[in-house]
Every structure is written in C-alpha cells, then in structure tokens.
Amino acid sequence: MTNRCKQVLLPLAISSTLLVAGYTQATPVIEASSSVGQELQTSAASQYQNIDLGARYNDGVLIEHSSNLFWGKGERIKVLSKTGETLAYTAESEHVHPTLTKHSRKMDQAIIQVDHNVYLGYGFGIDTPVMIEGDDGIIIVDPGESVEMAESVKQQFRQITTKPVKAIIYSHNHIDHISGVRAWVSDEEVSSGAVKIIAQDGLTDAVANWSSNLGTLFGHRTSYTGAKHVEEGEHGTVNDGLGPRFMQGAISFIEPNTLIAANATLDITIAGVHMQIVNVPSETKDEVVVYLPEQKILHAAEVLQGENFPNLHTIRGTKFRDPAMWFKGIDVMRQFDTEIMINSHGRPVEGKAAVANVLTAYRDAIQYTHDQTIRYMNKGLTPDELVEVVKLPKHLAEHPWLGEHYGTVAHAVRQIYVGYVGFFEADPWQLEPMAYQQRAKAFVELMGGRDNIINTAKVAIEAKNYTFAAEILSYPITVNKDDMQARQLKADAYKAWSAEQVNINWRNWALNAAAELEGERDFSNLISFASVDVLTALPSKQIFDMMTATLIAEKTIDVNMSMSYSFADTGESFTIEIRNGIAQLHEEVLTEANVQINTSRAVLNQILMAGPNALQVIARNMETGSFSFAEGSIKDFGLFMSYFDQATRPQDLMLIVR
C-alpha cells in the first residue's frame, strides 16, 4: 500500500473507533440518495402506521389451555399424563433472552390425547411421535429422532395399548422424523408386508443426500445449530426451537414400501382408520400430511414448524426452500374441514376457527416475506439492504405462532435473494475478488494494523455492537489463526450477542463459534448424519453415487481406471470409472473394468458397517468365496480406493477460525 493511500485511509480507521463509541442499536436506514432510496425510507417508516392494534389474532379465537400444552378449551383434547420432566432449560438467566425462556416453558413432557384414539408423545425430543389406534393395530406418524427417543415414547404408548404396529408414516425425510423407526418395527416385518412404511416417493433420495453426499458437513453444521459443542443450559442451548431438545442416539432407517407420487393423495384405511395422506410440498418436496376425515383431525407434519416463524432457509445449510411452494402448500391444507390440528412440532390446536387462524397467519407471513423481498429486489436492493426494509407487519410479527425462535425474516430474505438470483449482487469485483488470505492482510493494513483492530473491537463491544466487532476481528484471525487475543475477543463478542437473541439458531451458532475460537469444542455430542444403519438401508445406486464426490481429482488427472461390483443376491451391477479427474457411475459392468468384483449387497453392508475394519471383513469374505475378483486383485482394489478421499475429522473442520 502506498503512503498516499495510508494517509487517506488511516484516518477512516481511526474515525471508525469514534463512530463505534457512539453507536446505538437504531434501525438501519437506507441512504436516500435517489428516488428509490427516498421511497424505501418512507415505506419503512410508514409500514407500521395505521395498523389495527386491536387483537386481530387475540380476539378469543386462539386460547391457550391452562395446562400450557395445547390451544383450545379442551373439549376434544386432554393431557392424559405428564412425566413431570422437561428437557428444555426453563430457569431465568441473564445469559438467556426472556422470550426464549418463555418458549421453553411450553415444552413439558406429556402424553396428549385427541378424541378416543389419537395420542401425541409431546416433549420427549424435538419431534412429536403420534399414535393412531385402530381396531386391530396402531399407526405411528413420525417415529422420532433416534431409536432411544422413540423407545421412551413407545414405553408411554404401550401403557395405552399393546396392539401391533400396522403402519409407519414418514412425514418427510429429515433426520428427526425417520430415525427412530427401528424402535417400532423390524426389517422383516416391513419386507414381508406385515407393516407398511408410507412416504412420498422422493424421500429415499433425499435421505441419501443428507446422509452421504454432504453428510460430513451437514452433521458438523447441524451440531453448531444445536450448540452441541458446549454444555446445555444457560451457557448453551436452552431449547431447540421446534421442541425442547434433539435427543441423540442411534440413527435408523428402513426404506418405505408404500409410496405416494408427487402432489398426489393416498386414500387408505389401515386397522379400520380411514386416512387421506397428501403430498404437500413445503418445507421439503416430500412432505406429507395426514387427514382423518371422519374425525376432522389434520396432522400438519412440519408444514408448520411449530410456534415459530418458519425456517424458509436453515442456516445449517440446505437446498433452496421455495417460499411460494410453501405457502401454496398451506393453502391445500386450508381446504380440509379441520377441527383439530396436530403437528410434528408445537402444541395441538382445537377449534375450527383457531385452526383457520393459525394456518392463515402462517401462510400470510411466508407470502408477505416472499413477495416484499421480490418487490424490493426489483428496485435493485441487495441482501444487506433488503433485511432493513422487509419486516413483518405488526399483526403477523406478534402472532403467537410466528415468534422468531427458529426461523427469522432476516435470514429468509437473504436466501430468497440467493435462491432467485444467486450470489452475484451485480458489482463485478465479486466475480474476481482478491485472494482470501491476501484480502485479509490488506484489510488489516487498511484498518491501521492488528492493534488498531483489537482496540476498535473492544470499543465496539462496549457499545454492544457485537457483530461489527466479530466481523473486523475476522481479518487478523485469518492472517494469524493462533492470535488468541483476537480469537478470545471475538468469542466474548459472540457470547454477549448470544444472550440477546430470541432465535435459538442464532444463539447456538454464536455459542458454538465462541467454543471454536477458544479451542474448547466438546465433540462428545457431535451430531453425525453418516449413520451406518442409514447407509446400509439405502439403495445400492446411492451408495456408489456418493463415492463420485470423494474422488481426489488432483491425484487422478492422468488416471484411467475402473472398478465394478456385481451383486448375486440383488442382481445389480455397478461400475465406477475414474477418467482424468472425474468418477462416473455406470449401472452395469464395463467389460474393460480393471477390477471386477463378484459379491453380494449383504457383504457390502458388512463392509460399510465395519468402518475402519473393512479390509478384515473383505479378507474374511474372500476366504469363503463371498467376495472374489473376476478381474484384478486385492492390490488393484487398494490402489483404486486410494484415489478417494477420507472423511474429514470433526476436530479438523473449522468453520470460524479460517
């Protein structure tokens, strides 16, 4: 940097300290340097005026029951039993926003009964397994987030009835809605047809995506979302937004045997219970809801994400969730003649008017966020500007089912922009910015050096401008990852910021980020999506397809080699062809394959389950002839597999110190 540049820019760095010192948490305003800017200022200032402050959603339609466990008078809903426990943190603390504490107090563990035959296992985890009792069996909707969590609910349900399981319904593919399945049924019961597992036909592909292709990263980021690297309680997670706590344990999966086509309805009677199971694309494309027409009961799955503004985008990472598809999905549910609504997350709602109230407000909040984001995008606003002007109007912002405990309008707005337009905000510097490390060094110099950044950050923290402090501290940390003073200061900023958050995901990310900065991450509760049980239940094609994204490209630019598997028990054949830095999957044996293996899918499952002991399992099966080479040898097999990357250890995966 030239001396002339320093003369111009260093005063800016110094003046920033003065500006931060006087900083207050005022609502940001877009500079009115154009007619568009002026219009936006006027709009932002006036959108909360002239709103009927009477209680549009507080007029007696929505009434919390005295039990604090459902909405309604209790004419058809009752609390059957309570365990006396809660998995949420409910004590008041200066480290927890009071709104989050209030949210935690809705989550007492209980069995809730609707009519004579529908039971909810509420508060045993973030998911709410539901049992529908029929004439000669039971139907389970959402088996739970782990086998252990499902067992705890099963123990309660089995005090009500010992009738056998006739069907499992997966509401959608997410880990908390499928993973407890082995607590309820076995592979043999499903393969024989004695038990139906019902799901939309895209579910298995979606499970393959999160459990394999990006399983390492998703598991790590989900652990940050759940603050799994820090202790639970006032200095960690207090609830999980959707429910009290994600109850970790064995992640199981059995592939569905009864499929529903896209946008279709399965009209079915099981154990004498008539159900309409409808694909309602919303949070996920494979989402299904369950309607009991004779009882006018709707299981809304996770089309509504409990008593929270929805995660139109989840900060743990996901593909684009289309808000327009989501609110139109709710419109499908509004057509049902519903008197009671139960959900995968959140408390049940009793009364036709109350159900209509919740569904209408929920879909309106999504459409409002979507439409106003699109409107201002068409005025040229970028994400940082959009979050300043797209705010819910009072009647939606204060609706009891739209608290920003889980999703937020702000991070939804940013993803709507990216989902429609992509990362490029139109300024060409973004297309070829200075290299990451080089840019950090330049910013440190620009801001007057590392010590000036440290001092500025301290002043910013005093002024409660925590995220600004964290942002500027990122640069010296990037330059020197061992700068523990900068890391600790950034951790302090995040801890202070976390105590102000009503959104549990924002709070949890800040606390986990602080633990990483301090070098204090606890990996004992790490969430892993790469469950062996899930992998062995996936179709063979997905098992091999996941390998292609692990090829070490730079090691194989000059490599042309292929390996095939032929399964005697399933009749399937697959070949992975390495060709100059890419790996292509073929659903057949290529005759020229260098390595050709004859085995079975059952043996492959043994290899998958063996993990680091896979070679011993292969050797044992070679001795029995269950794993043999029609072409090539074990040495060739080892060479081929050496071209594929191993999963990164969680301890080596840094999201903040980078």
C-alpha positions in Angstrom: 0.0 0.0 0.0 1.4 3.5 -0.9 2.0 6.2 1.7 -0.6 8.3 -0.1 -3.3 5.6 0.4 -2.3 5.2 4.1 -2.7 9.0 4.6 -6.2 8.8 3.2 -7.4 5.6 4.7 -5.9 5.5 8.2 -8.0 8.5 9.4 -11.0 6.5 8.3 -9.9 3.6 10.5 -9.4 6.0 13.5 -12.7 7.7 12.9 -14.4 4.4 12.9 -13.5 4.0 16.5 -15.3 7.2 17.3 -18.3 6.2 15.4 -18.5 2.9 17.1 -18.2 4.5 20.5 -21.3 6.5 19.8 -23.1 3.5 18.2 -26.7 2.7 19.2 -28.8 -0.2 18.0 -31.0 2.0 15.9 -32.9 0.6 12.9 -30.7 0.9 9.9 -32.0 3.3 7.2 -31.0 3.2 3.5 -29.3 6.4 2.3 -31.9 8.4 0.4 -29.5 9.4 -2.4 -32.1 8.6 -5.1 -35.9 8.5 -5.5 -35.8 4.8 -4.8 -33.9 5.3 -1.6 -36.4 8.0 -0.6 -39.3 5.8 -1.3 -37.8 3.0 0.8 -37.3 5.2 3.7 -40.9 6.4 3.6 -42.1 2.8 3.2 -40.1 1.5 6.1 -41.3 4.3 8.3 -44.9 4.0 7.4 -45.5 0.3 7.1 -46.2 0.0 10.9 -48.6 3.0 10.9 -52.4 2.8 10.7 -52.4 -0.9 11.6 -55.3 -2.0 13.7 -53.7 -2.6 17.1 -56.8 -4.4 18.3 -56.0 -8.1 18.6 -56.7 -9.5 15.2 -55.3 -12.7 16.5 -56.1 -12.2 20.1 -59.9 -12.0 20.0 -60.7 -15.2 21.8 -60.1 -17.4 18.7 -56.8 -18.6 19.9 -56.8 -19.5 23.6 -54.0 -21.3 25.5 -55.3 -24.1 27.7 -54.5 -23.8 31.4 -52.2 -26.9 31.0 -50.0 -24.8 28.7 -49.8 -27.9 26.5 -52.4 -27.1 23.8 -54.5 -24.4 22.3 -58.3 -24.6 23.0 -60.9 -25.3 25.6 -60.2 -29.0 26.0 -63.4 -30.3 24.6 -61.7 -33.0 22.4 -58.1 -32.7 23.7 -56.8 -33.6 27.1 -53.5 -34.1 28.8 -53.6 -37.9 29.5 -50.4 -38.0 31.6 -47.3 -36.0 32.4 -43.9 -37.3 33.4 -43.1 -34.3 35.5 -40.0 -33.6 33.4 -38.9 -31.1 30.8 -35.9 -31.4 28.5 -35.8 -27.6 28.0 -34.0 -25.1 30.2 -36.7 -23.1 31.9 -34.9 -21.1 34.6 -34.5 -17.3 34.2 -30.9 -16.2 33.5 -29.1 -13.1 32.4 -27.5 -15.3 29.7 -30.9 -16.2 28.1 -33.3 -13.9 26.5 -36.7 -13.9 28.5 -38.6 -14.7 25.2 -36.6 -17.9 24.8 -37.2 -18.8 28.4 -41.0 -18.4 27.9 -40.7 -20.5 24.8 -39.0 -23.3 26.8 -41.9 -23.3 29.3 -44.3 -24.6 26.6 -42.4 -27.9 26.4 -43.3 -30.1 29.4 -43.2 -33.8 28.7 -46.6 -35.3 28.3 -48.9 -37.7 26.5 -51.7 -35.7 24.9 -54.9 -37.4 23.8 -57.2 -36.3 21.0 -60.6 -38.0 20.9 -60.5 -41.7 21.9 -57.7 -42.9 19.6 -55.0 -40.3 18.8 -52.1 -39.8 21.1 -49.1 -37.4 21.0 -45.7 -38.1 22.6 -45.0 -34.4 23.3 -41.8 -33.0 24.7 -39.7 -36.2 24.5 -37.5 -34.7 21.9 -37.9 -32.1 19.2 -40.2 -34.4 17.2 -43.7 -35.4 18.4 -44.4 -39.1 17.5 -48.1 -39.7 17.1 -50.0 -42.9 17.6 -53.4 -43.5 16.0 -55.1 -46.5 17.5 -57.3 -48.6 15.1 -59.4 -51.8 15.5 -56.5 -54.3 15.4 -53.4 -52.2 15.3 -51.7 -48.8 15.5 -50.3 -46.3 13.1 -47.2 -44.3 14.0 -46.8 -40.9 12.4 -43.1 -39.8 12.7 -41.3 -42.4 14.7 -38.9 -40.0 16.4 -35.4 -38.6 16.0 -33.4 -41.6 17.4 -34.1 -45.2 18.5 -33.6 -44.2 22.1 -36.0 -41.3 22.0 -38.6 -43.4 20.2 -38.3 -46.1 22.9 -39.1 -43.5 25.6 -42.3 -42.6 23.7 -43.1 -46.2 23.0 -42.9 -47.0 26.7 -45.7 -44.4 27.3 -47.8 -45.6 24.3 -47.6 -49.2 25.4 -49.3 -48.3 28.6 -52.3 -47.4 26.5 -52.4 -50.3 24.1 -50.4 -53.4 23.1 -51.9 -53.6 19.6 -49.3 -54.3 16.9 -47.9 -51.7 14.6 -49.6 -51.8 11.2 -48.0 -48.8 9.6 -45.4 -46.1 9.9 -45.8 -42.8 8.2 -42.7 -40.7 7.5 -43.9 -37.1 7.2 -40.7 -36.2 5.3 -37.0 -37.1 5.1 -35.4 -35.1 7.9 -33.5 -37.0 10.5 -35.8 -36.2 13.4 -38.8 -37.6 11.5 -37.5 -41.0 10.5 -34.6 -42.1 12.7 -36.5 -43.8 15.4 -38.1 -46.3 13.1 -36.4 -49.5 14.5 -37.9 -48.9 17.9 -41.2 -49.7 16.3 -40.7 -52.3 13.5 -38.1 -54.7 12.1 -36.8 -55.1 8.5 -38.6 -58.5 8.4 -42.0 -57.0 9.3 -41.6 -54.4 6.5 -40.2 -56.7 3.8 -43.0 -59.2 4.5 -45.6 -56.6 4.0 -46.9 -57.0 7.6 -46.1 -53.4 8.2 -46.5 -50.5 5.7 -43.9 -47.7 5.8 -45.6 -44.9 3.9 -43.8 -41.9 2.4 -43.6 -39.7 -0.7 -41.5 -41.3 -3.4 -38.7 -38.7 -3.2 -37.9 -39.4 0.4 -35.2 -42.1 0.0 -33.2 -39.9 -2.5 -33.4 -37.0 0.0 -32.1 -39.2 2.8 -29.2 -40.2 0.6 -28.4 -36.6 0.0 -28.0 -35.6 3.7 -26.6 -38.9 4.9 -23.9 -39.4 2.3 -23.0 -36.7 -0.2 -22.7 -33.8 2.3 -23.1 -35.9 5.4 -19.9 -34.7 7.0 -20.6 -31.0 6.5 -24.3 -31.2 7.4 -23.6 -33.1 10.6 -21.0 -30.6 11.6 -23.2 -27.5 10.8 -26.2 -29.1 12.5 -24.0 -29.6 15.6 -23.4 -25.8 15.5 -27.1 -25.2 15.1 -27.8 -27.3 18.1 -24.9 -25.9 20.1 -23.6 -29.4 20.6 -20.0 -28.4 21.3 -21.0 -26.6 24.6 -22.8 -27.5 27.7 -26.6 -27.4 27.8 -28.3 -24.7 29.9 -27.8 -21.0 30.4 -24.4 -21.0 28.7 -25.5 -23.3 25.9 -28.7 -24.4 24.2 -31.9 -23.9 26.2 -34.3 -25.4 23.7 -34.2 -26.4 20.0 -36.9 -24.0 18.9 -39.0 -26.8 17.4 -39.1 -28.6 20.7 -37.1 -29.0 23.9 -34.0 -30.8 22.8 -32.8 -33.1 19.9 -32.4 -36.4 21.7 -29.4 -38.0 20.2 -28.9 -41.7 19.8 -29.0 -44.5 17.2 -30.0 -43.2 13.7 -32.0 -45.8 12.0 -33.8 -46.0 8.6 -35.9 -48.6 6.8 -36.8 -47.8 3.2 -40.5 -47.2 2.7 -42.6 -49.9 0.9 -45.7 -47.8 0.1 -45.1 -44.7 -1.9 -47.1 -41.6 -2.7 -46.5 -39.8 -6.0 -45.7 -36.1 -6.3 -48.7 -33.9 -5.5 -50.9 -37.0 -5.0 -53.2 -38.3 -2.3 -53.2 -41.8 -0.8 -56.7 -42.6 0.3 -56.2 -45.6 2.6 -57.8 -47.5 5.5 -55.5 -49.2 8.0 -56.7 -51.0 11.1 -60.1 -49.6 10.4 -58.8 -46.0 10.4 -59.6 -44.1 7.2 -56.9 -41.6 6.3 -56.0 -39.3 3.4 -52.3 -38.9 3.2 -51.4 -35.9 0.9 -48.1 -34.8 -0.5 -47.9 -31.1 0.4 -44.6 -29.7 -0.9 -43.5 -27.0 1.6 -40.5 -27.2 3.9 -39.5 -30.2 1.8 -40.8 -31.5 -1.5 -41.6 -34.9 0.0 -43.7 -33.6 2.9 -46.9 -35.4 3.5 -49.8 -34.5 5.9 -52.4 -36.9 7.3 -56.1 -36.1 7.4 -58.7 -38.2 9.3 -61.9 -37.1 7.6 -64.3 -38.8 10.0 -62.8 -37.0 12.9 -61.8 -33.9 11.1 -58.2 -34.1 12.5 -55.3 -32.9 10.5 -51.7 -33.9 11.2 -49.9 -30.9 9.6 -46.5 -32.6 9.7 -43.8 -29.8 9.5 -45.6 -27.7 7.0 -45.9 -25.5 10.1 -42.7 -25.5 12.1 -44.4 -25.3 15.5 -45.0 -22.0 17.1 -42.1 -20.3 15.2 -41.7 -18.2 12.1 -40.6 -20.9 9.7 -37.0 -21.6 8.6 -37.6 -20.6 5.0 -33.9 -21.1 4.9 -32.0 -23.1 7.6 -28.6 -21.6 8.4 -27.2 -25.1 9.0 -27.4 -25.4 5.2 -30.0 -26.8 2.8 -31.1 -26.5 -0.8 -33.3 -23.6 -1.7 -36.7 -23.8 0.0 -39.2 -22.2 -2.3 -41.4 -19.9 -0.2 -44.1 -19.7 -2.9 -44.4 -23.5 -2.9 -44.6 -23.5 0.9 -47.5 -21.0 1.3 -49.4 -22.6 -1.5 -48.9 -25.9 0.3 -50.6 -24.4 3.4 -53.5 -23.4 1.1 -54.0 -27.0 0.3 -54.4 -27.7 4.0 -56.8 -24.8 4.4 -59.2 -26.7 2.2 -59.7 -29.5 4.7 -62.6 -29.3 7.1 -60.4 -29.3 10.2 -61.5 -29.1 13.8 -58.2 -30.2 15.4 -54.7 -29.7 14.1 -51.7 -31.6 15.4 -48.1 -31.2 14.3 -44.7 -32.7 14.3 -43.6 -29.7 16.3 -45.5 -27.4 18.6 -48.7 -27.8 20.5 -52.0 -29.0 19.0 -54.8 -26.6 18.2 -58.5 -27.2 18.9 -61.4 -25.4 17.2 -62.2 -24.8 13.5 -61.7 -21.0 13.8 -58.5 -21.4 15.7 -57.0 -23.8 13.1 -58.0 -21.4 10.3 -56.5 -18.5 12.2 -53.1 -20.3 12.6 -53.0 -21.6 9.0 -53.9 -18.2 7.5 -51.4 -16.2 9.6 -48.7 -18.7 8.9 -49.1 -18.7 5.1 -49.6 -15.0 5.1 -46.3 -14.4 6.9 -44.5 -16.6 4.3 -46.1 -14.9 1.3 -45.5 -11.4 2.8 -41.8 -12.2 3.3 -41.5 -13.6 -0.2 -43.5 -11.0 -2.1 -42.0 -8.0 -0.4 -38.5 -9.4 -0.9 -39.2 -9.8 -4.6 -40.7 -6.3 -4.8 -37.6 -4.7 -3.4 -35.3 -6.9 -5.4 -36.9 -5.3 -8.4 -35.9 -1.9 -7.1 -32.3 -3.1 -7.1 -31.8 -3.8 -3.4 -29.2 -6.4 -2.4 -29.5 -8.7 0.7 -27.9 -6.3 3.2 -30.4 -3.6 2.1 -33.4 -6.0 1.9 -33.2 -7.0 5.5 -33.6 -3.4 6.5 -36.9 -2.9 4.8 -38.6 -6.3 4.7 -40.3 -6.6 8.1 -43.5 -8.4 9.1 -46.4 -6.0 9.9 -47.5 -6.0 13.5 -50.5 -8.3 13.2 -48.1 -11.0 11.9 -45.0 -10.2 13.8 -46.9 -10.5 17.1 -48.9 -13.6 16.2 -48.2 -16.3 18.8 -47.3 -18.9 16.1 -44.8 -16.6 14.4 -42.2 -15.8 17.0 -38.7 -15.8 15.5 -37.4 -18.6 17.8 -36.5 -20.9 14.9 -36.6 -19.1 11.5 -36.2 -15.3 11.0 -37.4 -12.9 8.4 -33.8 -11.6 8.1 -32.1 -14.8 7.1 -35.1 -15.9 5.0 -34.8 -12.7 3.0 -31.2 -13.3 2.2 -31.8 -16.8 0.9 -34.8 -15.7 -1.2 -32.4 -13.3 -2.9 -29.8 -16.0 -3.5 -32.4 -18.6 -4.4 -33.7 -16.5 -7.2 -30.6 -14.5 -8.3 -27.6 -16.3 -7.0 -24.6 -15.0 -5.1 -23.7 -12.2 -7.6 -25.1 -8.9 -6.4 -24.1 -7.2 -9.7 -20.9 -5.4 -8.7 -18.1 -7.0 -10.8 -15.5 -7.0 -8.1 -17.4 -10.0 -6.6 -16.5 -12.0 -9.7 -12.8 -11.9 -9.1 -12.1 -10.6 -5.5 -8.6 -10.5 -4.1 -7.4 -13.9 -2.8 -8.9 -14.8 0.6 -5.7 -14.6 2.7 -4.3 -11.7 0.7 -7.5 -9.7 1.2 -7.4 -10.3 5.0 -3.9 -8.9 5.1 -4.9 -5.9 3.0 -7.9 -5.1 5.3 -5.7 -5.4 8.4 -3.3 -2.8 6.9 -6.2 -0.7 5.7 -7.6 -0.5 9.2 -4.4 0.7 10.8 -2.9 -2.7 11.7 -3.8 -5.5 14.0 -3.6 -3.5 17.3 -6.0 -0.8 16.0 -8.5 -3.5 15.1 -8.2 -5.0 18.6 -8.8 -1.6 20.2 -11.7 -0.8 17.8 -13.3 -4.2 18.6 -13.1 -3.5 22.3 -14.8 -0.2 21.9 -17.5 -1.9 19.7 -18.1 -4.5 22.3 -18.5 -1.8 25.0 -21.1 -0.1 22.7 -22.8 -3.5 22.3 -22.0 -3.6 18.6 -21.1 -7.2 18.9 -21.3 -8.4 15.3 -19.3 -5.5 14.0 -16.5 -6.4 16.5 -16.7 -10.0 15.4 -16.5 -9.0 11.7 -13.4 -6.9 11.9 -11.7 -9.4 14.2 -12.1 -12.0 11.4 -9.2 -10.4 9.5 -6.4 -10.6 12.0 -7.5 -14.2 12.8 -7.3 -15.1 9.1 -3.8 -13.6 9.0 -2.8 -15.5 12.1 -5.0 -18.3 13.3 -3.0 -18.5 16.5 -3.8 -15.0 17.6 -5.6 -16.0 20.8 -6.2 -12.4 21.9 -8.2 -11.7 18.8 -9.9 -15.1 19.0 -10.9 -14.6 22.6 -12.2 -11.1 22.0 -14.3 -12.4 19.1 -15.6 -15.2 21.3 -16.5 -12.7 24.0 -18.5 -10.7 21.4 -20.4 -13.8 20.3 -21.2 -14.8 23.9 -22.6 -11.3 24.7 -24.5 -11.3 21.4 -26.0 -14.7 22.1 -27.6 -13.6 25.3 -29.6 -11.0 23.4 -31.0 -13.5 20.8 -34.6 -14.7 20.7 -33.7 -17.0 17.9 -32.3 -20.3 19.2 -30.3 -21.0 16.0 -28.6 -17.6 16.1 -27.8 -18.1 19.8 -26.5 -21.6 19.3 -24.2 -20.7 16.4 -22.7 -17.9 18.4 -22.0 -20.1 21.3 -20.5 -22.9 19.2 -18.5 -20.3 17.3 -17.1 -19.0 20.6 -16.2 -22.5 21.7 -14.2 -23.0 18.4 -12.5 -19.6 18.8 -11.4 -20.6 22.4 -10.4 -24.1 21.3 -12.9 -25.5 23.7 -15.2 -27.5 21.5 -16.7 -30.7 23.1 -17.1 -33.4 20.4 -18.9 -35.9 22.7 -22.3 -34.8 21.5 -21.5 -34.3 17.8 -24.4 -35.0 15.5 -23.5 -37.4 12.7 -25.6 -37.9 9.7 -23.4 -40.6 8.3 -25.3 -43.4 10.2 -24.2 -46.9 9.1 -27.8 -48.0 9.6 -29.0 -45.4 7.1 -26.3 -46.2 4.6 -27.0 -50.0 4.7 -30.7 -49.3 4.1 -30.1 -47.1 1.1 -30.5 -48.4 -2.5 -27.2 -49.6 -3.9 -27.1 -46.9 -6.6 -26.9 -44.2 -3.9 -24.1 -46.0 -2.1 -21.9 -45.9 -5.2 -23.1 -42.5 -6.3 -21.9 -40.9 -3.1 -18.4 -42.1 -3.9 -18.0 -39.9 -7.0 -17.9 -36.7 -5.0 -15.0 -38.0 -2.9 -12.5 -38.5 -5.8 -9.2 -36.8 -5.2 -9.2 -35.1 -8.6 -5.6 -33.7 -8.5 -4.3 -37.2 -7.9 -6.2 -38.7 -10.8 -5.8 -36.2 -13.7 -3.7 -38.8 -15.6 -5.6 -41.9 -14.3 -8.0 -44.1 -16.3 -9.2 -47.0 -14.2 -12.5 -48.6 -13.4 -13.9 -51.0 -10.8 -17.2 -53.0 -11.0 -19.3 -54.7 -8.4 -21.8 -57.5 -9.3 -24.3 -58.5 -6.6 -25.5 -62.1 -6.7 -28.4 -61.5 -4.2 -29.9 -58.4 -5.9 -28.9 -59.0 -9.5 -27.4 -55.4 -9.6 -24.2 -54.3 -11.2 -22.3 -51.1 -11.0 -19.0 -49.7 -12.3 -17.2 -46.6 -11.1 -14.9 -45.3 -13.8 -12.1 -42.9 -13.0 -11.3 -40.8 -16.0 -8.9 -37.9 -15.8 -10.1 -36.3 -12.6 -13.7 -37.4 -12.6 -15.5 -40.5 -11.4 -18.5 -41.6 -13.4 -21.0 -44.2 -12.2 -22.4 -46.8 -14.6 -25.3 -49.1 -13.7 -23.6 -52.1 -15.4 -20.3 -53.9 -15.6 -17.9 -52.4 -18.1 -16.1 -55.3 -19.8 -12.8 -53.4 -19.7 -13.0 -52.7 -15.9 -9.6 -53.2 -14.3 -11.2 -54.6 -11.1 -14.3 -56.7 -11.3 -15.8 -57.9 -8.0 -18.4 -60.6 -7.5 -20.1 -60.4 -4.1 -23.5 -59.5 -2.6 -25.2 -56.5 -1.3 -25.3 -58.2 2.1 -21.5 -58.4 2.1 -21.2 -54.7 1.0 -23.4 -53.9 4.1 -20.9 -55.8 6.3 -18.1 -53.7 4.8 -20.0 -50.5 5.4 -20.7 -51.5 9.0 -17.1 -52.4 9.6 -15.8 -48.9 9.0 -12.0 -48.8 9.7 -12.0 -52.7 9.9 -13.4 -53.0 6.3 -10.3 -54.8 5.0 -10.6 -57.5 7.6 -14.2 -58.1 6.6 -13.2 -58.3 2.9 -10.4 -60.8 3.7 -12.8 -62.9 5.7 -15.3 -63.0 2.8 -12.6 -63.7 0.3 -11.8 -66.9 2.3 -15.4 -68.0 2.0 -15.7 -67.0 -1.7 -18.3 -64.4 -0.9 -16.0 -61.6 -2.2 -14.0 -62.6 -5.2 -12.1 -60.9 -8.1 -13.1 -61.8 -11.7 -10.5 -59.3 -12.8 -7.7 -57.7 -10.8 -6.6 -58.4 -7.3 -6.8 -57.0 -3.7 -3.8 -54.9 -4.5 -5.6 -53.4 -7.5 -8.6 -52.8 -5.3 -6.5 -51.0 -2.8 -5.0 -48.8 -5.4 -8.4 -47.9 -6.8 -9.8 -47.0 -3.4 -6.7 -44.9 -2.6 -7.9 -42.4 -5.2 -10.9 -41.5 -3.0 -10.8 -39.1 0.0 -11.4 -40.0 3.6 -14.0 -38.0 5.6 -12.5 -35.0 7.4 -12.3 -35.5 11.2 -14.7 -33.1 13.0 -11.8 -31.8 15.0 -10.1 -30.7 11.8 -13.2 -29.0 10.3 -13.1 -25.3 11.2 -16.0 -23.0 10.4 -14.9 -19.9 12.2 -11.1 -19.9 12.6 -10.2 -19.8 9.0 
